[in-house]
Amino acid sequence: MPELEIIMKKYPNAILTLNSAFYYYGLTDTIPDHYYVATPKSNRKIEDVRVKLSFDLYKEIISNYRKLIHKMDMTQIMEYAYELPKTNMVMETIRLEIL
């Protein structure tokens, strides 16, 4: 059984995030060193770890994201953004970097 499948079975409420999501959704070909996941607030608290992306990786991710944007439900993305602590910053980044 692949390691990712084991992790997702072990943590059924987890979703892939950050570098893991970038890789598994085809936004980068850089294989992450770790599995990055998030769980619901009702689960054990996850510490806020700041993620630093190299500029080349960031450019690759944004470029590939722009290719997918027309397939995405922007209303849903905006709803997600409004749930984040720094909604205005996230919305401005989406407007400037993606759209």
For each residue, the residues with C-beta under 8 A, 3 or more apart:
1: 5 6
2: 5 6
3: 6 7 35
4: 7 8 24 35
5: 1 2 8 9
6: 1 2 3 9 10
7: 3 4 10 11 14 35 37
8: 4 5 11 12 14
9: 5 6 12
10: 6 7
11: 7 8 14 37 39
12: 8 9
13: 39 40 43
14: 7 8 11 37 38 39
15: 21 37 38 39
16: 20 21 24 35 36 37
17: 20 21 36 37 38
18: 21 22 32 36 51
19: 22 23 28 30 32 33 34 36 51 53
20: 16 17 23 24 32 34 35 36 37
21: 15 16 17 18 24 25 27 36
22: 18 19 25 27 28 30 32 57 61
23: 19 20 26 27 28 29 30 31 32
24: 4 16 20 21
25: 21 22
26: 23 64
27: 21 22 23 60 61 64 65 68
28: 19 22 23 57 60 61 64
29: 23
30: 19 22 23 57 60
31: 23
32: 18 19 20 22 23 35 36
33: 19
34: 19 20
35: 3 4 7 16 20 32
36: 16 17 18 19 20 21 32
37: 7 11 14 15 16 17 20
38: 14 15 17 46
39: 11 13 14 15 43 44 46
40: 13 43
41: 45
42:
43: 13 39 40
44: 39
45: 41
46: 38 39
47:
48:
49:
50:
51: 18 19
52:
53: 19 57 58 61
54: 57 58
55: 58 59
56: 59 60
57: 22 28 30 53 54 60 61
58: 53 54 55 61 62
59: 55 56 62 63
60: 27 28 30 56 57 63 64
61: 22 27 28 53 57 58 64 65
62: 58 59 65 66 97 98
63: 59 60 66 67
64: 26 27 28 60 61 67 68
65: 27 61 62 68 69 98
66: 62 63 69 98
67: 63 64
68: 27 64 65 71 72
69: 65 66 72 74 98 99
70:
71: 68
72: 68 69 76 77
73: 76 77
74: 69 77 78
75: 78 79
76: 72 73 79 80
77: 72 73 74 80 81 94
78: 74 75 81 82 91
79: 75 76 82 83
80: 76 77 83 84
81: 77 78 84 87 90 91 94
82: 78 79 87
83: 79 80 87
84: 80 81 87 90
85:
86: 89 90
87: 81 82 83 84 90 91
88: 91 92
89: 86 92 93
90: 81 84 86 87 93 94
91: 78 81 87 88 94 95
92: 88 89 95 96
93: 89 90 96 97 98
94: 77 81 90 91 97 98 99
95: 91 92 98 99
96: 92 93 99
97: 62 93 94
98: 62 65 66 69 93 94 95
99: 69 94 95 96
